[in-house]
């Protein structure tokens, strides 16, 4: 008797063939509204989507939100209004290859390039001389680490970072456990192409997932930036996260970065804390911002 998974595969192939002919779904009304509230700027001939909201009167503080993989700036929608009540400007972008931004193919995406995209947005908005608060999640954590490295080393075009808050990302390659779909897409082959189409992640070229290898390659550079910085640093952590499991990840974080403050959310909060517990996430972040 053939293995069960072979039988399932044979039965599923006709259905899969039909599915692959179905056009991808249209964005939901909330997502269309999100796009309508934003605009685009050009970075090296690529169109990059961003949203920039005026917020609290009397505040001059600016926050830029850096989303995770494989999502978009829409990850921040549940805390957007709360942030506008505290910050003068709340800004988020879709990284190149994500969300409403261009998805060039073939293209070898890199964290270094995405950091350049963020710097390009800051220049576009005329904010190069303003101090910026960075709030990041997942993939965005790594982009923020690269931006911090550039800031600490006075690189040309670097952002003036006022504070950095990380959340549930692969800060340490040794405690990061990629989800099955990330491994599948990274390795390529027939299954990855089917997965890309089935999930409508057509921008998941193999280049996008090279960031998993880049974290290992540049560990000293990116973890070193966190270790040496004098910028106020905070972590908001959902402890049920299968990608950065508790307590392994948190123990290492506190050991390597003892001066960083930490907010651990409720036990049932997982990899997307800003979506799973928006009020808890927002309150933790605002407590951090108001502490210095």
Secondary structure as UniProt FT lines:
FT   HELIX           4..19
FT   TURN            20..21
FT   HELIX           29..36
FT   STRAND          39..43
FT   TURN            44..45
FT   STRAND          46..54
FT   TURN            57..58
FT   STRAND          62..66
FT   TURN            69..70
FT   HELIX           73..76
FT   HELIX           77..84
FT   TURN            85..86
FT   STRAND          89..93
FT   TURN            96..97
FT   TURN            99..100
FT   HELIX           111..124
FT   TURN            125..126
FT   TURN            128..129
FT   STRAND          131..136
FT   HELIX           139..152
FT   TURN            153..154
FT   TURN            156..157
FT   STRAND          160..167
FT   HELIX           173..175
FT   HELIX           180..187
FT   HELIX           190..198
FT   TURN            199..200
FT   TURN            202..203
FT   TURN            206..207
FT   HELIX           208..210
FT   HELIX           211..217
FT   HELIX           219..228
FT   STRAND          232..237
FT   TURN            239..240
FT   TURN            246..247
FT   HELIX           248..256
FT   TURN            258..259
FT   STRAND          261..264
FT   TURN            267..268
FT   HELIX           273..276
FT   HELIX           278..289
FT   TURN            290..291
//
